[in-house]
Amino acid sequence: MSSNEHVPVLLGPVLKGLNVRKDGVYVDGTFGRGGHSSAILQQLNAHGRLIAIDRDPQAIAAAPPTLTNDPRFELIRCEIAELAKSIDERGLKGLVDGLLLDLGVSSPQLDKADRGFSFLRDGPLDMRMDPESGVSAADWLRAVDERSLKIVLRKFGEETQAARIARAIVASRRNGAIETTGQLANIISSVIPAHTRKKHPATRTFQAIRIFINKELEQLEAALAQSIDILAPGGRLCVISFHSLEDRIVKRFMRDASREAEQYRGMPDIPEAFRPKLRPIGKLITASADEINVNVRARSARLRIAERT
């Protein structure tokens, strides 16, 4: 396929993992272009309810009328860090039967050069999930010092050549601001030749800057912590991640939430507040070869599932 815009990743495993009840309440915390939401809504009867969240105004504007005109569906523009607030405002705290988080950048965001996410498409160096909020990647690169840039590249991109890339970016900046994705990709390629890597040499740097600009890991940690309070007993949490930083956070959260508090571990009588909050469901799920052939974005997808106790 030339575009993965309308292909929701790991759709079958997600629907199975959510264990959708026809009259249940579900939350799609990362709406994107609504592929998962559409499939979930099809599983619900007239009494079911689906709430979707996204901070990207273009995703909100592109939502299809088949969803937005459905009385069972509501689309909210907000960050996933505001998940609990949005659910509580609707009187649904502790009543959600399933929460889905499909993390990272969406295919439509990558496909549009003017969003500045892709090193393969030359455009303004923006990278914001919400272009109306925060600081663009270009503005941040204009002011960041070399040491701070190196730390970001190492921490959020796991970039082994962070020092060399940071030095090159700062040196290039002396000749003028770095305003486009093409400029940035060329600077990186000039010091990290493509033939030395399996992936494009700019891959990890673009990932690192995007994650930092959008506070993606902080957003994820906040949403995971809040999921405990919004889920009903037996409610499912399904999280799709696309790189090791996200997956480690999800894995650690589900592991820790499935254990009793350390001070009560191994004791026969544990107070309710200190008992496990989640129960892991199955093992890590990855895409099949058939799905990857249809949707290459699924290649790095990792799905973890847990159930509220």
C-alpha positions as CSV (number, residue, x, y, z in Angstrom):
1,M,0.0,0.0,0.0
2,S,1.2,3.5,-0.7
3,S,-0.3,4.8,2.5
4,N,-1.2,3.3,5.8
5,E,-3.5,6.1,6.7
6,H,-6.6,4.0,7.1
7,V,-5.1,0.8,8.4
8,P,-5.4,0.4,12.2
9,V,-2.5,-1.6,13.6
10,L,-3.1,-4.9,15.3
11,L,-6.9,-4.4,15.0
12,G,-7.9,-8.0,15.6
13,P,-5.7,-8.5,18.7
14,V,-6.9,-5.1,20.0
15,L,-10.6,-6.0,19.7
16,K,-10.0,-9.4,21.3
17,G,-7.9,-7.8,24.1
18,L,-10.5,-5.2,24.9
19,N,-13.0,-8.0,25.3
20,V,-15.7,-5.7,24.0
21,R,-19.1,-5.8,25.6
22,K,-22.0,-4.6,23.4
23,D,-23.3,-2.3,26.0
24,G,-19.9,-1.2,27.4
25,V,-18.1,2.1,27.8
26,Y,-14.8,2.4,25.8
27,V,-12.1,5.0,25.4
28,D,-9.8,5.4,22.4
29,G,-7.1,7.6,23.9
30,T,-5.3,8.1,20.6
31,F,-7.9,8.6,17.9
32,G,-5.6,9.3,15.0
33,R,-7.8,8.7,11.9
34,G,-10.3,6.6,13.8
35,G,-9.6,3.2,12.5
36,H,-9.7,1.5,15.9
37,S,-12.6,3.7,17.0
38,S,-14.7,2.7,14.0
39,A,-14.1,-1.0,14.6
40,I,-14.9,-0.7,18.4
41,L,-18.1,1.2,17.6
42,Q,-19.2,-1.6,15.3
43,Q,-19.1,-4.0,18.2
44,L,-21.4,-1.8,20.4
45,N,-25.2,-1.8,20.5
46,A,-27.4,1.2,21.1
47,H,-26.5,1.3,24.8
48,G,-22.7,1.2,24.2
49,R,-20.6,4.3,24.4
50,L,-17.2,5.2,22.9
51,I,-15.1,8.3,23.8
52,A,-12.1,9.2,21.6
53,I,-9.3,11.6,22.5
54,D,-6.7,13.3,20.4
55,R,-4.7,16.5,20.8
56,D,-4.1,17.0,17.0
57,P,-6.6,19.5,15.6
58,Q,-6.2,18.0,12.1
59,A,-7.2,14.6,13.4
60,I,-10.3,16.1,15.0
61,A,-11.2,17.9,11.8
62,A,-10.7,14.8,9.7
63,A,-13.0,12.6,11.8
64,P,-15.5,10.9,9.5
65,P,-19.2,11.9,9.8
66,T,-20.1,8.2,10.2
67,L,-18.4,8.5,13.7
68,T,-19.2,12.1,14.6
69,N,-22.9,11.8,13.8
70,D,-23.2,8.6,15.8
71,P,-24.9,9.4,19.2
72,R,-22.9,6.6,20.9
73,F,-19.6,8.4,20.0
74,E,-17.9,11.5,21.4
75,L,-14.6,13.0,20.2
76,I,-12.6,15.2,22.6
77,R,-9.6,17.4,21.8
78,C,-7.2,17.1,24.7
79,E,-3.9,15.5,25.7
80,I,-3.9,11.9,27.1
81,A,-2.4,13.3,30.2
82,E,-5.9,14.9,30.8
83,L,-7.6,11.5,30.4
84,A,-8.9,11.2,34.0
85,K,-10.2,14.8,34.0
86,S,-12.1,14.2,30.7
87,I,-13.6,10.9,32.0
88,D,-14.5,12.3,35.4
89,E,-16.3,15.3,33.8
90,R,-18.6,12.8,32.1
91,G,-19.3,10.9,35.3
92,L,-17.5,7.8,34.1
93,K,-14.7,7.4,36.6
94,G,-14.4,3.7,37.4
95,L,-16.9,2.8,34.8
96,V,-14.8,2.4,31.6
97,D,-14.7,-1.2,30.3
98,G,-11.8,-0.7,28.0
99,L,-9.0,1.8,27.2
100,L,-6.8,1.8,24.1
101,L,-3.6,3.7,23.7
102,D,-2.0,3.5,20.2
103,L,1.2,5.5,20.8
104,G,3.6,7.5,18.7
105,V,3.1,9.5,15.5
106,S,0.3,8.5,13.1
107,S,0.7,7.7,9.4
108,P,-1.2,10.8,8.3
109,Q,1.2,12.9,10.4
110,L,4.2,11.3,8.8
111,D,2.7,11.5,5.3
112,K,2.2,15.3,5.4
113,A,5.4,17.2,4.8
114,D,4.1,20.4,6.5
115,R,3.9,18.6,9.9
116,G,7.6,18.2,10.0
117,F,7.8,14.7,11.4
118,S,9.4,12.9,8.4
119,F,13.0,13.1,7.3
120,L,11.9,11.6,4.0
121,R,9.6,14.6,3.1
122,D,11.0,18.0,3.1
123,G,8.9,20.5,5.0
124,P,8.9,23.0,7.9
125,L,10.6,21.6,10.9
126,D,7.6,21.5,13.3
127,M,7.0,18.1,14.8
128,R,4.3,19.2,17.2
129,M,1.3,16.9,17.7
130,D,-0.7,20.0,18.3
131,P,0.7,22.7,16.0
132,E,-1.2,25.3,18.0
133,S,0.6,24.7,21.3
134,G,4.2,24.5,22.5
135,V,7.5,25.1,20.7
136,S,8.3,23.8,17.3
137,A,11.4,21.7,16.7
138,A,12.9,24.5,14.6
139,D,12.5,27.0,17.4
140,W,13.9,24.6,20.0
141,L,16.9,23.8,17.8
142,R,17.5,27.5,17.4
143,A,18.1,28.0,21.1
144,V,19.2,24.6,22.6
145,D,22.9,24.3,23.7
146,E,25.0,21.4,22.5
147,R,25.1,19.6,25.8
148,S,21.3,19.6,26.3
149,L,20.8,18.5,22.7
150,K,23.2,15.6,23.1
151,I,21.3,14.5,26.3
152,V,18.0,14.6,24.4
153,L,19.3,12.5,21.5
154,R,20.8,9.9,23.8
155,K,17.8,9.8,26.2
156,F,14.9,9.8,23.8
157,G,16.6,8.4,20.6
158,E,19.1,6.1,22.2
159,E,21.4,7.6,19.6
160,T,25.0,6.3,20.0
161,Q,26.4,9.1,17.9
162,A,24.5,11.8,19.9
163,A,27.7,13.9,20.6
164,R,28.7,14.0,16.9
165,I,25.2,14.9,15.7
166,A,24.7,17.6,18.4
167,R,28.1,19.1,17.5
168,A,27.2,19.2,13.8
169,I,23.8,20.7,14.4
170,V,25.2,23.5,16.5
171,A,28.0,24.2,14.0
172,S,25.6,24.3,11.1
173,R,23.4,26.7,13.1
174,R,26.1,29.3,12.9
175,N,25.4,29.6,9.2
176,G,21.7,30.1,9.7
177,A,18.7,28.6,11.4
178,I,17.7,25.1,10.6
179,E,14.1,25.5,9.3
180,T,13.3,22.4,7.4
181,T,13.3,18.6,7.8
182,G,15.5,18.3,4.8
183,Q,18.1,20.6,6.3
184,L,18.3,18.6,9.5
185,A,18.4,15.3,7.8
186,N,21.2,16.4,5.5
187,I,23.2,17.7,8.5
188,I,22.9,14.3,10.2
189,S,23.7,12.4,7.0
190,S,26.9,14.5,6.5
191,V,28.4,13.2,9.8
192,I,26.7,9.7,9.9
193,P,26.9,8.2,6.4
194,A,23.8,6.1,5.4
195,H,25.9,3.1,4.5
196,T,27.0,2.7,8.1
197,R,23.4,1.9,9.3
198,K,20.5,-0.3,8.4
199,K,18.1,2.6,8.9
200,H,18.3,6.2,7.7
201,P,20.9,8.0,9.9
202,A,18.3,10.6,10.9
203,T,15.8,8.1,12.3
204,R,16.8,8.2,16.0
205,T,17.4,12.0,16.0
206,F,14.0,12.8,14.6
207,Q,12.4,10.4,17.1
208,A,14.3,11.9,20.0
209,I,13.3,15.5,19.1
210,R,9.7,14.6,18.4
211,I,9.4,12.7,21.8
212,F,11.0,15.6,23.6
213,I,8.9,18.4,21.9
214,N,5.6,16.6,22.6
215,K,6.5,15.3,26.1
216,E,5.4,11.9,24.8
217,L,6.8,9.8,27.6
218,E,5.4,12.1,30.3
219,Q,2.1,11.9,28.6
220,L,2.2,8.1,28.5
221,E,3.2,7.8,32.2
222,A,0.3,10.1,33.2
223,A,-2.3,8.3,31.1
224,L,-1.1,4.9,32.5
225,A,-1.3,6.1,36.1
226,Q,-4.8,7.5,35.5
227,S,-6.1,4.3,33.8
228,I,-6.3,2.6,37.2
229,D,-9.0,5.1,38.4
230,I,-11.0,5.2,35.2
231,L,-11.3,1.5,34.5
232,A,-14.1,-0.6,35.9
233,P,-13.3,-3.9,37.6
234,G,-12.6,-6.3,34.7
235,G,-12.0,-3.4,32.4
236,R,-9.1,-3.9,29.9
237,L,-6.1,-1.7,29.2
238,C,-4.6,-2.2,25.7
239,V,-1.4,-0.3,24.8
240,I,0.4,-0.4,21.4
241,S,3.9,1.0,21.4
242,F,6.4,1.4,18.6
243,H,9.8,1.7,20.2
244,S,11.6,0.4,23.2
245,L,11.3,3.5,25.4
246,E,7.5,3.3,25.3
247,D,7.4,-0.4,25.6
248,R,9.6,-0.4,28.7
249,I,7.4,2.1,30.4
250,V,4.2,0.1,29.6
251,K,5.8,-3.2,30.6
252,R,7.1,-1.8,33.9
253,F,3.8,-0.1,34.7
254,M,1.7,-3.3,34.1
255,R,4.2,-5.4,36.1
256,D,4.3,-3.1,39.1
257,A,0.5,-2.6,39.1
258,S,0.0,-6.3,39.1
259,R,1.9,-6.7,42.4
260,E,0.8,-5.9,45.9
261,A,2.6,-3.0,47.6
262,E,6.1,-4.0,48.6
263,Q,5.6,-3.5,52.3
264,Y,2.7,-6.1,52.2
265,R,4.3,-8.5,49.7
266,G,3.8,-12.1,50.9
267,M,1.4,-11.2,53.7
268,P,-1.9,-13.1,54.0
269,D,-4.1,-10.1,54.7
270,I,-3.5,-7.1,52.5
271,P,-5.6,-3.9,52.8
272,E,-7.6,-3.1,49.7
273,A,-5.6,0.0,48.8
274,F,-2.4,-2.0,48.6
275,R,-3.6,-5.0,46.6
276,P,-2.7,-5.5,42.9
277,K,-4.6,-3.1,40.6
278,L,-4.1,-4.9,37.3
279,R,-3.7,-8.5,36.0
280,P,-1.6,-9.1,32.9
281,I,-3.5,-10.7,30.1
282,G,-1.4,-13.0,27.9
283,K,2.0,-12.2,26.5
284,L,3.4,-9.5,24.3
285,I,1.6,-9.4,20.9
286,T,3.3,-8.5,17.7
287,A,2.0,-8.3,14.1
288,S,1.8,-11.3,11.9
289,A,3.8,-11.5,8.6
290,D,0.5,-11.1,6.7
291,E,-0.3,-7.8,8.5
292,I,3.2,-6.4,8.0
293,N,2.8,-7.2,4.3
294,V,-0.3,-5.1,4.2
295,N,0.8,-2.4,6.7
296,V,4.5,-1.9,7.1
297,R,3.9,0.4,10.1
298,A,2.8,-2.8,12.1
299,R,6.4,-4.1,11.9
300,S,7.5,-2.5,15.1
301,A,4.1,-2.5,16.9
302,R,4.0,-4.1,20.4
303,L,0.7,-4.7,22.2
304,R,0.4,-5.3,25.9
305,I,-2.9,-6.0,27.7
306,A,-3.9,-5.9,31.3
307,E,-7.2,-6.2,33.2
308,R,-8.4,-4.1,36.2
309,T,-8.8,-6.2,39.3
